[in-house]
Amino acid sequence: MRHLALACLLVLGYSSLVEAQWYDYYKSTAEYNARLDQMLADHPDLTTAISVGTSHEGREIRGLRITGTGDARVAKKQVVYHGLIHAREWIAGMTTMYVTDELLDGYASDTRIQNVMDNVEFLVIPVLNPDGYEYSRTTNRFWRKNRRDNGDGTFGVDLNRNFDYNWGPGFGGSSGNTDSSIYRGPAPFSEPESQALRDLFLDNQQIVSHIDFHSYGQIIAGPWGYTLNNPPLVDILDRQAGIMAASIEAVHGEQYFWGDDTNVLGIANGITNDWAYGDQGVFSYTVELRPESFNPGFDLPAAAILPASEEIFPSVLDLGEFTIQLAAGDFNFDDTWTCEDVDGLYDAIFNGSSRAEFDMNGDGAFTPADVGEWLAQA
């Protein structure tokens, strides 16, 4: 029996070592997909494969739907997180995978993870821009865009300027020049990769929260990017970003700054979190990962993959718990539902939202009937 126990420990230790070793170097798109397949095989009760589209060059854009085994009768609220919309930001894909590994491996033993995953469904896309990423890996390390042939000798659209919310030349932070690194494309959602993310949102109307992982700068940025004006519910957005930043700092001591895009990142239009928040009513953040400065900038050493990813994981759990609170109507986060939670929301939330976090009775609108549903649950 002693030998059997020792053998079990060795197997468990080897498994953990193998997983850690996966984060020793930056992976190809094929290696990402093989890892997704392994996650599906290792956790068939927690995972479902999803395919959200195909890139310009025909690469499948793959991901996972992951959730706990809680009450299957309940339509769970959802969190989306994804990486590598910008090809050169390699740490974004690895962090996305690490967070997914931790959710899946921790579910059996960690009560906090269990609570989040039993109440929330995560939709994960590690490599949103596979063509650009492979071009960055093999040809031009600092390539940012996708690989659209613009027909004039230039290539690529900045996918994070291609979303249809205040898109276009009337706003700063994007370019109509096809050779620009922030070329917004010929039209909003002109690119199959941005269409893929859009369709993921449209097909999953229980989405409440969203993270678009980027690098670099160590920043948590909420909307708006296109204007200096504050978005609705900016206090709630900022409060949650502060909670996430504190959790990140507690792991390895790294400080993340937070605020709206224009204050911490500068003006940019046609970006994912403006569209997610402004069009879809989803609480959305751009998270700029390590490093803090241009040295080493986008070229973060492989030795930093694990610590950079480890510190992000608890902030994703924070966002999952935030999603649970929103779904329960506790908008002032005092752990009880009262009329104070509704004060000011009618005008603040986009003049009525069809999104899941507010539409408690599922009739496609935010109305006084939803307040009745909240009262019934309080």
Buried (B, 14 or more C-beta within 10 A) or exposed (E): EEEEEEEEEEEEEEEEEEBEEBBEEBBBBEEBBEBBEBBBEBBEEBBEEBEBBBBBBEBBBBBBBBBBEBEEEEEBBBBBBBBBBBBBBBBBBBBBBBBBBBBBBBBEEBEEBBBBBBBBBBBBBBBBBBBBBBBBBEEEEEBBBBBBEBEEEBBBBBBBBBBBBBBBEEBBBBBEEBEBBBBBBBEBBBBBBBBBBBEBBEEBBBBBBBBBBBBBBBBBBBBBBBBEEBBBBBEBBBBBBBBBBBBBBEBEEBEBBBBBBBBBBEBBBBBBBBBBBBBBBBBBBBBBBBBBEEEEBBBBEEEBBBBBBBBBBBBBBBBBBBBBBBBBBBBBBEEEBBEEBBEEBEEBBBEBBBBBBBBBBEEEEBBEEBBEBBBEEE
